[in-house]
Amino acid sequence: PARRIRDHPLHGIHETPGHNHNLRSLPNPGRFTARHVRNDRLIDALIAQAFSALRVSPGARAYYEKQRARGIEFNAALRQLANRLVGILHGCLKTGTPYDEATAWSHRAHALAA
């Protein structure tokens, strides 16, 4: 019988930008292994973009500093900033609007003002 997706042993693996999780069936029925595929060039480009954004974007700098204040290490905070920038880019492409610093980080400004 076919297994439901939620009963799959690797259900709940989430993909992040630059990562792809491929499942490979083992010779034994019902056994699976995860193969993590990474696009190193994409990840390097995203980290470089996040690092550059730290110098020119006050919103990105505030987001990064908030992560660091929570005790998150440099690379992890930079990676989270890169993921946030990808989310902003996705929103811009989805709605067809150009990037605007005030719009992209406005919810952070409200949280800082409160």
Contacts in CASP RR format, 6 or more apart in sequence:
PFRMAT RR
TARGET T0000
AUTHOR 0000-0000-0000
METHOD contacts of the structure
MODEL  1
PARRIRDHPLHGIHETPGHNHNLRSLPNPGRFTARHVRNDRLIDALIAQA
FSALRVSPGARAYYEKQRARGIEFNAALRQLANRLVGILHGCLKTGTPYD
EATAWSHRAHALAA
3 30 0 8 1.000
5 11 0 8 1.000
8 32 0 8 1.000
9 30 0 8 1.000
9 32 0 8 1.000
10 21 0 8 1.000
10 23 0 8 1.000
10 32 0 8 1.000
10 34 0 8 1.000
13 21 0 8 1.000
13 34 0 8 1.000
15 21 0 8 1.000
16 83 0 8 1.000
17 42 0 8 1.000
17 43 0 8 1.000
17 46 0 8 1.000
17 82 0 8 1.000
17 83 0 8 1.000
17 86 0 8 1.000
18 38 0 8 1.000
18 39 0 8 1.000
18 42 0 8 1.000
18 43 0 8 1.000
18 46 0 8 1.000
19 36 0 8 1.000
19 37 0 8 1.000
19 38 0 8 1.000
19 39 0 8 1.000
20 36 0 8 1.000
20 37 0 8 1.000
20 38 0 8 1.000
20 39 0 8 1.000
21 34 0 8 1.000
21 35 0 8 1.000
21 36 0 8 1.000
21 37 0 8 1.000
22 34 0 8 1.000
22 35 0 8 1.000
22 37 0 8 1.000
23 32 0 8 1.000
23 33 0 8 1.000
23 34 0 8 1.000
23 35 0 8 1.000
24 32 0 8 1.000
24 33 0 8 1.000
24 34 0 8 1.000
24 35 0 8 1.000
25 31 0 8 1.000
25 32 0 8 1.000
26 32 0 8 1.000
26 33 0 8 1.000
43 82 0 8 1.000
46 82 0 8 1.000
46 83 0 8 1.000
46 85 0 8 1.000
46 86 0 8 1.000
47 78 0 8 1.000
47 79 0 8 1.000
47 82 0 8 1.000
49 82 0 8 1.000
49 85 0 8 1.000
50 60 0 8 1.000
50 64 0 8 1.000
50 78 0 8 1.000
50 79 0 8 1.000
50 81 0 8 1.000
50 82 0 8 1.000
50 85 0 8 1.000
51 78 0 8 1.000
53 60 0 8 1.000
53 61 0 8 1.000
53 81 0 8 1.000
53 85 0 8 1.000
54 60 0 8 1.000
54 61 0 8 1.000
54 64 0 8 1.000
54 81 0 8 1.000
55 61 0 8 1.000
57 101 0 8 1.000
57 105 0 8 1.000
58 101 0 8 1.000
58 105 0 8 1.000
59 101 0 8 1.000
59 104 0 8 1.000
59 105 0 8 1.000
59 108 0 8 1.000
59 109 0 8 1.000
60 81 0 8 1.000
60 84 0 8 1.000
60 85 0 8 1.000
60 105 0 8 1.000
62 105 0 8 1.000
62 108 0 8 1.000
62 112 0 8 1.000
63 80 0 8 1.000
63 81 0 8 1.000
63 84 0 8 1.000
63 105 0 8 1.000
63 108 0 8 1.000
64 77 0 8 1.000
64 78 0 8 1.000
64 81 0 8 1.000
66 108 0 8 1.000
67 76 0 8 1.000
67 77 0 8 1.000
67 80 0 8 1.000
67 81 0 8 1.000
68 74 0 8 1.000
68 77 0 8 1.000
72 80 0 8 1.000
88 99 0 8 1.000
88 104 0 8 1.000
89 99 0 8 1.000
91 97 0 8 1.000
92 98 0 8 1.000
92 99 0 8 1.000
97 103 0 8 1.000
102 109 0 8 1.000
END
